[in-house]
């Protein structure tokens, strides 16, 4: 199994705006071979930001990589631009093979 995560730093007070973007988008993940599950995680709010992590599980790293090159990926990210002031920088990707 492979876990893909993106860490987002969100401006204070813009948490609901960020979540609305994710709630209202089509991910097309259910169309992709190897996709298992998706979760959006919210960390504790700090003075400078709130961290959110998108967490998706895949049958393999190859399945995840195939998704990033797929038409479903392009459709899911076609309108990904958010209103200014929500994101405090680009997301930080982390990928992990499950070993235990």
The first five atom37 places (N, CA, C, CB, O) and aatype in JSON, in Angstrom:
{
  "aatype": [20, 20, 20, 20, 20, 20, 20, 20, 20, 20, 20, 20, 20, 20, 20, 20, 20, 20, 20, 20, 20, 20, 20, 20, 20, 20, 20, 20, 20, 20, 20, 20, 20, 20, 20, 20, 20, 20, 20, 20, 20, 20, 20, 20, 20, 20, 20, 20, 20, 20, 20, 20, 20, 20, 20, 20, 20, 20, 20, 20, 20, 20, 20, 20, 20, 20, 20, 20, 20, 20, 20, 20, 20, 20, 20, 20, 20, 20, 20, 20, 20, 20, 20, 20, 20, 20, 20, 20, 20, 20, 20, 20, 20, 20, 20, 20, 20, 20, 20, 20],
  "atom_mask": [
    [1, 1, 1, 1, 1],
    [1, 1, 1, 1, 1],
    [1, 1, 1, 1, 1],
    [1, 1, 1, 1, 1],
    [1, 1, 1, 1, 1],
    [1, 1, 1, 1, 1],
    [1, 1, 1, 1, 1],
    [1, 1, 1, 1, 1],
    [1, 1, 1, 1, 1],
    [1, 1, 1, 1, 1],
    [1, 1, 1, 1, 1],
    [1, 1, 1, 1, 1],
    [1, 1, 1, 1, 1],
    [1, 1, 1, 1, 1],
    [1, 1, 1, 1, 1],
    [1, 1, 1, 1, 1],
    [1, 1, 1, 1, 1],
    [1, 1, 1, 1, 1],
    [1, 1, 1, 1, 1],
    [1, 1, 1, 1, 1],
    [1, 1, 1, 1, 1],
    [1, 1, 1, 1, 1],
    [1, 1, 1, 1, 1],
    [1, 1, 1, 1, 1],
    [1, 1, 1, 1, 1],
    [1, 1, 1, 1, 1],
    [1, 1, 1, 1, 1],
    [1, 1, 1, 1, 1],
    [1, 1, 1, 1, 1],
    [1, 1, 1, 1, 1],
    [1, 1, 1, 1, 1],
    [1, 1, 1, 1, 1],
    [1, 1, 1, 1, 1],
    [1, 1, 1, 1, 1],
    [1, 1, 1, 1, 1],
    [1, 1, 1, 1, 1],
    [1, 1, 1, 1, 1],
    [1, 1, 1, 1, 1],
    [1, 1, 1, 1, 1],
    [1, 1, 1, 1, 1],
    [1, 1, 1, 1, 1],
    [1, 1, 1, 1, 1],
    [1, 1, 1, 1, 1],
    [1, 1, 1, 1, 1],
    [1, 1, 1, 1, 1],
    [1, 1, 1, 1, 1],
    [1, 1, 1, 1, 1],
    [1, 1, 1, 1, 1],
    [1, 1, 1, 1, 1],
    [1, 1, 1, 1, 1],
    [1, 1, 1, 1, 1],
    [1, 1, 1, 1, 1],
    [1, 1, 1, 1, 1],
    [1, 1, 1, 1, 1],
    [1, 1, 1, 1, 1],
    [1, 1, 1, 1, 1],
    [1, 1, 1, 1, 1],
    [1, 1, 1, 1, 1],
    [1, 1, 1, 1, 1],
    [1, 1, 1, 1, 1],
    [1, 1, 1, 1, 1],
    [1, 1, 1, 1, 1],
    [1, 1, 1, 1, 1],
    [1, 1, 1, 1, 1],
    [1, 1, 1, 1, 1],
    [1, 1, 1, 1, 1],
    [1, 1, 1, 1, 1],
    [1, 1, 1, 1, 1],
    [1, 1, 1, 1, 1],
    [1, 1, 1, 1, 1],
    [1, 1, 1, 1, 1],
    [1, 1, 1, 1, 1],
    [1, 1, 1, 1, 1],
    [1, 1, 1, 1, 1],
    [1, 1, 1, 1, 1],
    [1, 1, 1, 1, 1],
    [1, 1, 1, 1, 1],
    [1, 1, 1, 1, 1],
    [1, 1, 1, 1, 1],
    [1, 1, 1, 1, 1],
    [1, 1, 1, 1, 1],
    [1, 1, 1, 1, 1],
    [1, 1, 1, 1, 1],
    [1, 1, 1, 1, 1],
    [1, 1, 1, 1, 1],
    [1, 1, 1, 1, 1],
    [1, 1, 1, 1, 1],
    [1, 1, 1, 1, 1],
    [1, 1, 1, 1, 1],
    [1, 1, 1, 1, 1],
    [1, 1, 1, 1, 1],
    [1, 1, 1, 1, 1],
    [1, 1, 1, 1, 1],
    [1, 1, 1, 1, 1],
    [1, 1, 1, 1, 1],
    [1, 1, 1, 1, 1],
    [1, 1, 1, 1, 1],
    [1, 1, 1, 1, 1],
    [1, 1, 1, 1, 1],
    [1, 1, 1, 1, 1]
  ],
  "atom_positions": [
    [[0.85, -1.17, 0.0], [0.0, 0.0, 0.0], [0.9, 1.24, 0.0], [-0.97, 0.0, 1.23], [2.03, 1.21, 0.5]],
    [[0.38, 2.32, -0.57], [1.1, 3.59, -0.66], [0.19, 4.69, -0.14], [1.55, 3.89, -2.14], [-1.01, 4.71, -0.42]],
    [[0.77, 5.61, 0.63], [0.02, 6.76, 1.16], [0.61, 8.03, 0.58], [0.05, 6.79, 2.72], [1.82, 8.27, 0.67]],
    [[-0.24, 8.84, -0.01], [0.16, 10.13, -0.58], [-0.5, 11.24, 0.23], [-0.23, 10.23, -2.1], [-1.71, 11.21, 0.48]],
    [[0.31, 12.22, 0.63], [-0.21, 13.31, 1.45], [0.29, 14.64, 0.93], [0.19, 13.12, 2.93], [1.43, 14.76, 0.47]],
    [[-0.56, 15.64, 1.0], [-0.17, 17.02, 0.73], [-0.48, 17.83, 1.98], [-0.92, 17.59, -0.52], [-1.58, 17.78, 2.52]],
    [[0.52, 18.58, 2.42], [0.38, 19.43, 3.6], [0.11, 20.85, 3.13], [1.66, 19.36, 4.52], [0.89, 21.43, 2.37]],
    [[-1.02, 21.42, 3.6], [-1.43, 22.77, 3.23], [-1.37, 23.67, 4.46], [-2.86, 22.77, 2.63], [-1.91, 23.32, 5.51]],
    [[-0.74, 24.82, 4.34], [-0.75, 25.84, 5.38], [-1.8, 26.88, 4.98], [0.68, 26.5, 5.58], [-1.68, 27.53, 3.94]],
    [[-2.83, 27.02, 5.82], [-3.99, 27.86, 5.51], [-4.02, 29.07, 6.44], [-5.31, 27.05, 5.62], [-3.79, 28.96, 7.65]],
    [[-4.31, 30.21, 5.85], [-4.35, 31.47, 6.61], [-5.41, 31.41, 7.7], [-4.63, 32.66, 5.66], [-6.48, 30.83, 7.51]],
    [[-5.11, 32.02, 8.85], [-6.1, 32.06, 9.94], [-7.41, 32.68, 9.46], [-5.54, 32.87, 11.15], [-7.43, 33.7, 8.78]],
    [[-8.51, 32.03, 9.83], [-9.83, 32.52, 9.46], [-10.3, 32.08, 8.09], [-9.83, 33.99, 9.52], [-11.44, 32.36, 7.71]],
    [[-9.45, 31.38, 7.34], [-9.82, 30.93, 5.99], [-10.04, 29.42, 5.91], [-8.74, 31.33, 5.0], [-10.14, 28.86, 4.82]],
    [[-10.12, 28.77, 7.06], [-10.28, 27.32, 7.1], [-11.54, 26.84, 6.39], [-10.3, 26.84, 8.54], [-11.48, 25.88, 5.62]],
    [[-12.66, 27.49, 6.63], [-13.91, 27.07, 5.99], [-13.87, 27.31, 4.49], [-15.1, 27.81, 6.6], [-14.44, 26.53, 3.72]],
    [[-13.21, 28.38, 4.05], [-13.05, 28.63, 2.61], [-12.28, 27.48, 1.97], [-12.33, 29.98, 2.36], [-12.64, 26.99, 0.91]],
    [[-11.21, 27.06, 2.63], [-10.4, 25.94, 2.14], [-11.24, 24.66, 2.07], [-9.17, 25.73, 3.04], [-11.23, 23.96, 1.06]],
    [[-11.95, 24.37, 3.15], [-12.77, 23.15, 3.17], [-13.87, 23.19, 2.12], [-13.38, 22.96, 4.56], [-14.19, 22.16, 1.53]],
    [[-14.46, 24.35, 1.89], [-15.5, 24.47, 0.86], [-14.95, 24.13, -0.52], [-16.09, 25.89, 0.86], [-15.65, 23.51, -1.33]],
    [[-13.72, 24.52, -0.8], [-13.1, 24.18, -2.08], [-13.06, 22.67, -2.24], [-11.67, 24.78, -2.18], [-13.41, 22.14, -3.3]],
    [[-12.64, 21.98, -1.19], [-12.52, 20.52, -1.25], [-13.87, 19.83, -1.25], [-11.7, 20.02, -0.09], [-14.04, 18.8, -1.91]],
    [[-14.83, 20.37, -0.51], [-16.17, 19.77, -0.46], [-16.87, 19.85, -1.81], [-17.02, 20.45, 0.6], [-17.64, 18.96, -2.17]],
    [[-16.61, 20.9, -2.55], [-17.36, 21.17, -3.78], [-16.62, 20.78, -5.05], [-17.7, 22.62, -3.84], [-17.06, 21.15, -6.14]],
    [[-15.53, 20.06, -4.96], [-14.79, 19.68, -6.16], [-15.06, 18.22, -6.5], [-13.28, 19.92, -5.99], [-15.32, 17.4, -5.62]],
    [[-14.98, 17.92, -7.77], [-15.04, 16.54, -8.22], [-13.62, 16.02, -8.24], [-15.73, 16.4, -9.63], [-12.76, 16.6, -8.9]],
    [[-13.35, 14.94, -7.53], [-11.99, 14.4, -7.48], [-11.75, 13.35, -8.56], [-11.73, 13.8, -6.12], [-10.62, 13.14, -8.99]],
    [[-12.82, 12.68, -8.99], [-12.73, 11.6, -9.97], [-11.89, 10.42, -9.46], [-12.14, 12.12, -11.27], [-11.52, 9.55, -10.25]],
    [[-11.59, 10.38, -8.19], [-10.75, 9.32, -7.66], [-11.39, 7.94, -7.78], [-10.42, 9.59, -6.22], [-10.68, 6.95, -7.99]],
    [[-12.69, 7.87, -7.66], [-13.37, 6.58, -7.75], [-13.22, 5.93, -9.12], [-14.83, 6.74, -7.41], [-13.46, 4.73, -9.27]],
    [[-12.83, 6.72, -10.13], [-12.64, 6.2, -11.48], [-11.24, 5.61, -11.68], [-12.88, 7.31, -12.5], [-10.97, 4.99, -12.71]],
    [[-10.35, 5.8, -10.72], [-8.94, 5.49, -10.91], [-8.59, 4.12, -10.33], [-8.07, 6.56, -10.29], [-8.84, 3.87, -9.15]],
    [[-8.0, 3.25, -11.13], [-7.55, 1.95, -10.61], [-6.5, 2.14, -9.51], [-6.97, 1.08, -11.75], [-5.59, 2.96, -9.64]],
    [[-6.65, 1.39, -8.44], [-5.68, 1.43, -7.35], [-6.02, 2.38, -6.23], [-4.38, 1.79, -7.89], [-5.38, 2.33, -5.18]],
    [[-7.0, 3.26, -6.42], [-7.4, 4.18, -5.34], [-8.17, 3.41, -4.28], [-8.26, 5.34, -5.9], [-9.04, 2.6, -4.59]],
    [[-7.85, 3.69, -3.0], [-8.53, 3.01, -1.89], [-9.37, 3.96, -1.05], [-7.51, 2.32, -1.01], [-10.55, 3.69, -0.81]],
    [[-8.79, 5.09, -0.6], [-9.55, 6.0, 0.26], [-8.91, 7.38, 0.29], [-9.66, 5.44, 1.68], [-7.74, 7.55, -0.06]],
    [[-9.71, 8.36, 0.73], [-9.24, 9.74, 0.87], [-9.76, 10.31, 2.18], [-9.71, 10.62, -0.34], [-10.9, 10.05, 2.57]],
    [[-8.92, 11.08, 2.85], [-9.31, 11.81, 4.06], [-8.64, 13.18, 4.04], [-8.92, 11.02, 5.35], [-7.51, 13.32, 3.58]],
    [[-9.35, 14.18, 4.54], [-8.75, 15.49, 4.77], [-8.6, 15.64, 6.27], [-9.63, 16.66, 4.15], [-9.57, 15.54, 7.02]],
    [[-7.37, 15.86, 6.7], [-7.06, 15.99, 8.12], [-6.85, 17.46, 8.47], [-5.8, 15.16, 8.48], [-6.24, 18.2, 7.7]],
    [[-7.35, 17.88, 9.62], [-7.16, 19.25, 10.08], [-6.4, 19.22, 11.38], [-8.52, 19.98, 10.26], [-6.79, 18.55, 12.34]],
    [[-5.29, 19.95, 11.41], [-4.5, 20.08, 12.62], [-5.01, 21.21, 13.49], [-3.03, 20.3, 12.28], [-5.97, 21.91, 13.15]],
    [[-4.35, 21.37, 14.6], [-4.69, 22.44, 15.53], [-4.4, 23.8, 14.9], [-3.9, 22.29, 16.85], [-3.38, 23.97, 14.23]],
    [[-5.29, 24.75, 15.1], [-5.07, 26.1, 14.6], [-4.04, 26.8, 15.47], [-6.38, 26.91, 14.56], [-4.12, 26.79, 16.7]],
    [[-3.07, 27.41, 14.8], [-2.03, 28.19, 15.48], [-2.25, 29.66, 15.13], [-0.59, 27.72, 15.08], [-3.13, 29.99, 14.33]],
    [[-1.46, 30.52, 15.72], [-1.58, 31.94, 15.45], [-1.31, 32.28, 13.99], [-0.64, 32.71, 16.33], [-1.95, 33.17, 13.43]],
    [[-0.36, 31.57, 13.36], [0.05, 31.91, 11.99], [-0.65, 31.1, 10.91], [1.53, 31.73, 11.86], [-0.67, 31.52, 9.75]],
    [[-1.22, 29.93, 11.25], [-1.87, 29.11, 10.22], [-2.58, 27.92, 10.86], [-0.84, 28.62, 9.2], [-2.44, 27.63, 12.04]],
    [[-3.36, 27.25, 10.01], [-3.9, 25.93, 10.34], [-3.37, 24.98, 9.27], [-5.5, 25.93, 10.4], [-3.44, 25.29, 8.08]],
    [[-2.86, 23.84, 9.69], [-2.35, 22.86, 8.74], [-3.44, 21.83, 8.44], [-1.08, 22.16, 9.3], [-4.08, 21.29, 9.34]],
    [[-3.63, 21.59, 7.16], [-4.51, 20.53, 6.67], [-3.64, 19.56, 5.88], [-5.69, 21.11, 5.79], [-2.66, 19.96, 5.26]],
    [[-4.0, 18.29, 5.92], [-3.27, 17.29, 5.15], [-4.29, 16.45, 4.39], [-2.39, 16.38, 6.08], [-5.19, 15.85, 4.97]],
    [[-4.12, 16.43, 3.06], [-4.91, 15.5, 2.26], [-4.19, 14.16, 2.32], [-5.09, 16.0, 0.76], [-2.98, 14.09, 2.1]],
    [[-4.92, 13.11, 2.61], [-4.35, 11.78, 2.85], [-5.09, 10.79, 1.95], [-4.45, 11.37, 4.37], [-6.28, 10.55, 2.14]],
    [[-4.38, 10.22, 1.0], [-5.02, 9.22, 0.14], [-4.24, 7.92, 0.19], [-5.12, 9.73, -1.32], [-3.01, 7.91, 0.28]],
    [[-4.98, 6.83, 0.13], [-4.39, 5.5, 0.16], [-4.56, 4.85, -1.21], [-5.03, 4.62, 1.27], [-5.61, 4.95, -1.84]],
    [[-3.49, 4.17, -1.64], [-3.43, 3.55, -2.96], [-2.91, 2.13, -2.8], [-2.55, 4.37, -3.92], [-2.23, 1.81, -1.83]],
    [[-3.23, 1.3, -3.77], [-2.73, -0.08, -3.71], [-1.22, -0.12, -3.89], [-3.4, -0.93, -4.78], [-0.57, -1.06, -3.41]],
    [[-0.64, 0.88, -4.57], [0.8, 0.9, -4.81], [1.24, 2.31, -5.21], [1.2, -0.13, -5.91], [0.41, 3.15, -5.56]],
    [[2.53, 2.55, -5.14], [3.06, 3.83, -5.62], [2.82, 3.96, -7.12], [4.57, 3.95, -5.29], [2.54, 5.06, -7.61]],
    [[2.93, 2.87, -7.85], [2.69, 2.91, -9.29], [1.26, 3.35, -9.6], [2.96, 1.53, -9.91], [1.04, 4.1, -10.55]],
    [[0.29, 2.89, -8.82], [-1.1, 3.3, -9.02], [-1.27, 4.79, -8.78], [-2.04, 2.51, -8.09], [-1.97, 5.47, -9.53]],
    [[-0.62, 5.31, -7.73], [-0.68, 6.75, -7.47], [-0.04, 7.53, -8.6], [0.01, 7.08, -6.14], [-0.61, 8.51, -9.07]],
    [[1.13, 7.12, -9.04], [1.83, 7.82, -10.13], [0.98, 7.81, -11.4], [3.2, 7.16, -10.4], [0.93, 8.8, -12.13]],
    [[0.33, 6.69, -11.68], [-0.54, 6.6, -12.85], [-1.68, 7.62, -12.74], [-1.11, 5.17, -13.01], [-2.06, 8.24, -13.74]],
    [[-2.23, 7.8, -11.54], [-3.3, 8.79, -11.31], [-2.81, 10.19, -11.65], [-3.79, 8.74, -9.84], [-3.54, 10.97, -12.25]],
    [[-1.56, 10.52, -11.28], [-1.05, 11.87, -11.53], [-0.86, 12.15, -13.02], [0.26, 12.08, -10.8], [-0.7, 13.31, -13.42]],
    [[-0.87, 11.12, -13.83], [-0.71, 11.28, -15.28], [-2.01, 11.03, -16.04], [0.37, 10.33, -15.79], [-2.02, 11.01, -17.27]],
    [[-3.1, 10.85, -15.31], [-4.37, 10.45, -15.92], [-5.25, 11.65, -16.3], [-5.13, 9.56, -14.97], [-5.05, 12.77, -15.83]],
    [[-6.21, 11.37, -17.15], [-7.22, 12.36, -17.51], [-8.05, 12.74, -16.27], [-8.13, 11.83, -18.64], [-8.43, 13.9, -16.12]],
    [[-8.32, 11.79, -15.4], [-9.07, 12.07, -14.17], [-8.33, 13.1, -13.32], [-9.29, 10.78, -13.36], [-8.96, 13.99, -12.75]],
    [[-7.01, 13.0, -13.23], [-6.2, 13.96, -12.48], [-6.32, 15.35, -13.11], [-4.71, 13.51, -12.44], [-6.52, 16.34, -12.41]],
    [[-6.2, 15.41, -14.42], [-6.3, 16.7, -15.11], [-7.67, 17.34, -14.88], [-6.04, 16.54, -16.63], [-7.76, 18.54, -14.64]],
    [[-8.73, 16.52, -14.95], [-10.08, 17.06, -14.71], [-10.23, 17.53, -13.26], [-11.14, 15.99, -15.02], [-10.82, 18.59, -13.02]],
    [[-9.71, 16.77, -12.31], [-9.85, 17.12, -10.89], [-9.12, 18.41, -10.55], [-9.33, 15.99, -10.02], [-9.53, 19.14, -9.65]],
    [[-8.03, 18.7, -11.26], [-7.22, 19.87, -10.95], [-7.42, 21.03, -11.93], [-5.78, 19.49, -10.93], [-6.72, 22.04, -11.84]],
    [[-8.36, 20.89, -12.86], [-8.56, 21.91, -13.89], [-8.96, 23.26, -13.3], [-9.63, 21.44, -14.86], [-8.55, 24.3, -13.82]],
    [[-9.73, 23.26, -12.24], [-10.2, 24.52, -11.63], [-9.69, 24.64, -10.19], [-11.74, 24.59, -11.65], [-10.42, 25.07, -9.3]],
    [[-8.44, 24.26, -9.98], [-7.9, 24.2, -8.63], [-7.48, 25.55, -8.06], [-6.74, 23.28, -8.6], [-7.14, 25.64, -6.88]],
    [[-7.5, 26.59, -8.86], [-7.08, 27.9, -8.36], [-8.06, 28.39, -7.3], [-6.99, 28.92, -9.52], [-9.27, 28.45, -7.52]],
    [[-7.52, 28.75, -6.15], [-8.34, 29.21, -5.03], [-8.29, 30.73, -4.95], [-7.86, 28.58, -3.69], [-7.36, 31.35, -5.46]],
    [[-9.29, 31.34, -4.33], [-9.24, 32.78, -4.1], [-7.96, 33.16, -3.34], [-10.49, 33.25, -3.32], [-7.48, 32.4, -2.49]],
    [[-7.43, 34.3, -3.65], [-6.18, 34.76, -3.04], [-6.32, 34.88, -1.52], [-5.77, 36.11, -3.64], [-7.37, 35.25, -1.0]],
    [[-5.25, 34.54, -0.83], [-5.2, 34.72, 0.61], [-5.54, 33.49, 1.43], [-6.09, 35.79, 0.98], [-5.47, 33.55, 2.66]],
    [[-5.91, 32.39, 0.8], [-6.24, 31.17, 1.55], [-4.97, 30.39, 1.87], [-7.23, 30.3, 0.75], [-4.71, 30.03, 3.02]],
    [[-4.17, 30.13, 0.83], [-2.97, 29.31, 0.98], [-1.77, 30.17, 1.37], [-2.66, 28.55, -0.33], [-1.57, 31.25, 0.82]],
    [[-0.99, 29.68, 2.32], [0.24, 30.35, 2.71], [1.42, 29.6, 2.09], [0.38, 30.41, 4.28], [2.29, 29.08, 2.8]],
    [[1.44, 29.54, 0.78], [2.46, 28.82, 0.05], [1.91, 27.58, -0.6], [3.6, 28.46, 0.97], [0.76, 27.21, -0.36]],
    [[2.72, 26.94, -1.43], [2.27, 25.74, -2.14], [2.18, 24.55, -1.19], [3.21, 25.42, -3.3], [2.83, 24.54, -0.15]],
    [[1.38, 23.55, -1.55], [1.32, 22.34, -0.71], [2.66, 21.6, -0.74], [0.18, 21.4, -1.18], [3.41, 21.69, -1.72]],
    [[2.95, 20.89, 0.32], [4.16, 20.09, 0.43], [3.77, 18.62, 0.34], [4.93, 20.39, 1.76], [3.05, 18.11, 1.2]],
    [[4.26, 17.93, -0.7], [3.92, 16.54, -0.92], [4.83, 15.62, -0.11], [4.02, 16.2, -2.41], [6.02, 15.88, 0.06]],
    [[4.23, 14.53, 0.4], [4.96, 13.46, 1.05], [4.32, 12.15, 0.62], [4.96, 13.62, 2.62], [3.1, 12.02, 0.67]],
    [[5.13, 11.18, 0.21], [4.62, 9.87, -0.19], [5.33, 8.78, 0.58], [4.79, 9.66, -1.69], [6.53, 8.87, 0.83]],
    [[4.59, 7.74, 0.96], [5.13, 6.68, 1.81], [4.64, 5.31, 1.36], [4.74, 6.92, 3.26], [3.45, 5.11, 1.09]],
    [[5.56, 4.38, 1.29], [5.19, 2.97, 1.15], [4.89, 2.44, 2.54], [6.33, 2.14, 0.44], [5.67, 2.67, 3.47]],
    [[3.79, 1.73, 2.7], [3.46, 1.11, 3.99], [4.31, -0.13, 4.13], [1.93, 0.77, 4.1], [4.27, -1.02, 3.27]],
    [[5.08, -0.21, 5.2], [6.01, -1.33, 5.39], [5.58, -2.29, 6.5], [7.4, -0.8, 5.69], [6.07, -3.42, 6.53]],
    [[4.71, -1.89, 7.38], [4.18, -2.77, 8.43], [2.68, -2.63, 8.5], [4.81, -2.45, 9.81], [2.03, -3.29, 9.32]]
  ]
}
